[in-house]
Amino acid sequence: MLRLEDLHVGYGPVTAVRGLDLVVEEGELVALVGANGAGKTSTLLAAAGVLKPTRGQVRFRGEDITRLPPERVVALGIATVPETRDVFPDLTVRENLRLGAYVRRHDRAGYARDLEAQCTLFPVLGERLDQAAGFLSGGEQQQLAIARALMSRPRLLMLDEPSLGLAPALVDRVFDLVARLRREGRTILLVEQNVRQTLAIADRAYVLELGRVKASGTPAELAARIDLASAYLGGGKASRAGAVAR
């Protein structure tokens, strides 16, 4: 479904991603893990059309989308939940969800069905449809950000650090949700700080170091070949706890 080939991404003179190759097959949950500055978020932004690669190619369902603007990428079927969530605090929950369905704005019947589906999947949102999103807790805003992305009916859902900044009980809830979406057949590319829980639900994973893929495979294959905590996640207490950010 998604193929990144020899991807290079930079910020001015700084290169964040160097020659990255990555594949996500339909129906897979693929994880992208690595230490701060490894290039994980930059990879997602390039796939979403927000950052333009300096070299390489982004292909989605066989089509070259490397130079397409973000709104065209969304229309083709890629939805991204950013690390910062970025809900519109002054708009209601309902209005945030309606914006998520903007690419399908003429499908009123479909919008109504999808709104009901998201309220079923996220009951707290159904209870607060007419409440301003800025009054939601961090965990509730994360649910809204994911629901808003799903309103576009994406073929590929990309999640950037969905558990970041959440209380432990809410972290477990987020991982349960992601696992549920995977069981329902969603294709997901997941960047996460919690390596242990991420690898517990992923089909495959890529380990990034300084913008390059250092290892890839199933969680079992990675565990057999490398010590993730000490070799690629920086070692130390923070890494052993799975504290990986960008």
C-alpha positions as CSV (number, residue, x, y, z in Angstrom):
1,M,0.0,0.0,0.0
2,L,2.8,2.4,0.9
3,R,6.3,2.3,-0.4
4,L,9.1,4.8,0.5
5,E,12.2,4.4,-1.8
6,D,15.6,6.0,-1.1
7,L,13.8,8.7,0.9
8,H,15.9,11.8,1.9
9,V,14.2,14.5,3.9
10,G,15.9,17.7,5.2
11,Y,15.4,20.9,7.1
12,G,17.6,23.4,5.3
13,P,21.2,22.1,5.6
14,V,20.2,19.4,8.2
15,T,19.3,16.0,6.7
16,A,16.8,14.1,8.9
17,V,16.1,11.0,6.8
18,R,18.8,9.4,4.7
19,G,18.1,6.8,2.0
20,L,15.1,5.2,3.9
21,D,13.3,2.3,2.3
22,L,10.0,1.2,3.9
23,V,7.0,-0.8,2.9
24,V,3.5,-1.1,4.4
25,E,1.3,-3.8,3.0
26,E,-2.5,-3.6,3.1
27,G,-3.9,-4.8,6.5
28,E,-0.6,-4.5,8.3
29,L,0.3,-2.6,11.4
30,V,3.9,-1.4,10.9
31,A,5.8,0.4,13.6
32,L,8.6,2.9,13.3
33,V,10.8,3.1,16.4
34,G,14.1,4.9,17.3
35,A,15.7,7.4,19.5
36,N,15.1,11.2,19.6
37,G,16.2,12.7,16.3
38,A,16.0,9.3,14.4
39,G,13.8,10.8,11.7
40,K,10.5,9.0,12.5
41,T,8.2,12.1,12.5
42,S,10.0,13.4,9.4
43,T,9.3,10.2,7.6
44,L,5.6,10.4,8.4
45,L,5.5,14.1,7.3
46,A,7.0,13.2,4.0
47,A,4.5,10.4,3.4
48,A,1.7,12.8,4.3
49,G,2.9,15.4,1.8
50,V,3.8,18.0,4.5
51,L,7.6,17.8,3.9
52,K,8.9,17.4,0.3
53,P,11.8,14.9,0.0
54,T,15.1,16.2,-1.3
55,R,15.5,12.8,-3.0
56,G,13.6,9.5,-3.3
57,Q,10.0,8.6,-3.9
58,V,6.7,8.1,-2.0
59,R,4.3,5.6,-3.7
60,F,0.8,4.9,-2.5
61,R,-1.1,2.0,-4.0
62,G,1.3,2.1,-6.9
63,E,0.9,5.9,-7.6
64,D,3.8,8.3,-7.2
65,I,2.6,10.9,-4.6
66,T,6.0,12.4,-3.8
67,R,5.1,16.0,-4.9
68,L,1.4,16.0,-4.1
69,P,0.1,18.6,-1.6
70,P,-1.2,17.3,1.7
71,E,-4.9,17.8,0.8
72,R,-4.5,15.6,-2.3
73,V,-2.7,12.9,-0.2
74,V,-5.7,12.9,2.2
75,A,-8.1,12.7,-0.7
76,L,-6.2,9.6,-2.0
77,G,-6.7,7.9,1.4
78,I,-3.8,8.7,3.8
79,A,-4.8,10.3,7.2
80,T,-2.3,11.4,9.8
81,V,-2.8,11.9,13.5
82,P,0.0,14.3,14.5
83,E,2.0,14.1,17.7
84,T,0.5,17.3,18.8
85,R,-3.1,16.1,18.2
86,D,-4.0,19.6,16.8
87,V,-7.7,19.6,17.5
88,F,-9.5,22.9,17.0
89,P,-10.1,24.0,20.6
90,D,-12.7,26.6,19.8
91,L,-14.8,24.3,17.6
92,T,-17.1,21.7,19.0
93,V,-16.4,18.0,18.9
94,R,-19.0,17.7,16.1
95,E,-17.4,20.4,14.1
96,N,-13.9,18.8,14.5
97,L,-15.3,15.6,13.2
98,R,-17.0,17.3,10.3
99,L,-13.7,18.8,9.2
100,G,-12.2,15.3,9.2
101,A,-14.8,14.4,6.6
102,Y,-14.2,17.5,4.5
103,V,-12.8,15.4,1.5
104,R,-16.3,13.7,1.5
105,R,-18.3,16.8,2.2
106,H,-20.9,16.0,-0.5
107,D,-21.6,12.6,0.9
108,R,-24.1,13.6,3.6
109,A,-25.6,10.2,4.2
110,G,-22.1,8.7,4.5
111,Y,-21.1,11.5,6.9
112,A,-24.0,10.7,9.2
113,R,-23.2,7.0,9.3
114,D,-19.6,7.7,10.0
115,L,-20.4,10.2,12.7
116,E,-22.5,7.5,14.4
117,A,-19.8,5.0,14.0
118,Q,-17.2,7.2,15.6
119,C,-19.5,7.9,18.5
120,T,-19.9,4.2,19.0
121,L,-16.1,3.6,18.9
122,F,-15.5,6.6,21.2
123,P,-18.5,6.9,23.5
124,V,-17.1,10.0,25.3
125,L,-17.2,11.9,22.0
126,G,-20.8,11.0,21.5
127,E,-21.6,12.4,24.9
128,R,-19.8,15.7,24.1
129,L,-20.6,16.4,20.5
130,D,-21.6,20.0,21.2
131,Q,-18.9,20.7,23.7
132,A,-15.8,22.8,22.6
133,A,-12.9,20.5,22.0
134,G,-10.6,22.7,24.1
135,F,-12.4,21.5,27.2
136,L,-11.6,17.8,26.6
137,S,-8.9,16.1,28.6
138,G,-5.7,15.1,26.9
139,G,-6.9,11.5,26.4
140,E,-10.2,12.7,25.1
141,Q,-8.5,15.0,22.6
142,Q,-6.4,12.1,21.4
143,Q,-9.6,10.1,20.8
144,L,-11.0,13.1,18.9
145,A,-7.9,13.4,16.8
146,I,-8.0,9.7,15.8
147,A,-11.8,9.8,15.2
148,R,-11.3,12.9,13.0
149,A,-8.8,11.1,10.9
150,L,-11.1,8.1,10.6
151,M,-13.9,10.4,9.3
152,S,-12.0,10.7,6.0
153,R,-12.3,6.9,5.5
154,P,-8.5,6.5,5.1
155,R,-7.0,3.4,3.5
156,L,-3.8,4.1,5.6
157,L,-3.9,5.6,9.1
158,M,-0.6,7.1,10.3
159,L,-0.3,7.7,14.0
160,D,2.5,9.8,15.5
161,E,3.1,9.2,19.2
162,P,-0.6,8.6,20.2
163,S,0.3,7.8,23.8
164,L,2.6,10.8,24.3
165,G,1.8,12.7,27.5
166,L,-1.0,10.5,28.6
167,A,-1.5,8.9,32.1
168,P,-0.6,5.1,32.2
169,A,-4.2,4.0,32.3
170,L,-4.9,6.1,29.2
171,V,-1.8,4.7,27.4
172,D,-3.2,1.2,27.8
173,R,-6.5,2.4,26.4
174,V,-4.8,3.9,23.3
175,F,-3.0,0.7,22.6
176,D,-6.2,-1.3,23.0
177,L,-7.8,1.0,20.5
178,V,-5.0,0.7,18.0
179,A,-5.0,-3.0,18.3
180,R,-8.8,-3.0,17.8
181,L,-8.4,-0.9,14.6
182,R,-5.8,-3.4,13.4
183,R,-8.2,-6.3,14.0
184,E,-10.8,-4.6,12.0
185,G,-8.5,-4.6,9.0
186,R,-7.1,-1.1,9.1
187,T,-3.7,-0.5,7.7
188,I,-1.6,1.5,10.2
189,L,1.8,3.1,10.3
190,L,2.6,3.8,13.9
191,V,5.3,5.9,15.4
192,E,5.4,5.4,19.2
193,Q,7.6,6.1,22.2
194,N,6.4,3.0,24.1
195,V,8.5,0.4,22.3
196,R,7.4,-2.6,24.4
197,Q,3.7,-2.1,23.9
198,T,4.2,-1.1,20.2
199,L,6.1,-4.3,19.3
200,A,3.4,-6.3,21.2
201,I,0.8,-5.3,18.6
202,A,2.9,-4.7,15.4
203,D,3.2,-7.0,12.5
204,R,6.5,-5.6,11.5
205,A,8.8,-2.8,12.7
206,Y,11.6,-0.6,11.4
207,V,14.3,0.7,13.7
208,L,15.7,4.1,12.7
209,E,19.0,5.5,13.8
210,L,20.1,9.0,12.6
211,G,17.7,8.9,9.7
212,R,18.6,5.4,8.4
213,V,17.0,2.0,8.8
214,K,19.3,0.0,11.1
215,A,17.1,-3.1,11.4
216,S,13.6,-4.3,10.3
217,G,11.5,-7.4,10.6
218,T,8.8,-8.9,12.8
219,P,9.0,-8.1,16.5
220,A,10.3,-11.7,17.2
221,E,13.0,-11.3,14.5
222,L,14.1,-8.0,16.0
223,A,14.2,-9.4,19.5
224,A,16.4,-12.3,18.3
225,R,18.8,-10.1,16.5
226,I,19.3,-7.0,18.5
227,D,18.9,-5.4,22.0
228,L,16.6,-2.6,21.1
229,A,17.0,-0.7,24.4
230,S,20.8,-0.6,24.4
231,A,21.7,-0.8,20.8
232,Y,19.2,1.6,19.1
233,L,17.2,3.4,21.7
234,G,20.0,5.0,23.6
235,G,20.2,2.6,26.6
236,G,19.8,4.0,30.1
237,K,16.8,4.2,32.3
238,A,14.7,6.3,29.9
239,S,15.2,3.9,27.0
240,R,14.5,0.8,29.1
241,A,11.2,2.3,30.0
242,G,10.5,2.7,26.3
243,A,10.8,6.5,26.4
244,V,11.4,7.2,22.7
245,A,10.1,10.4,21.3
246,R,10.8,11.6,17.7
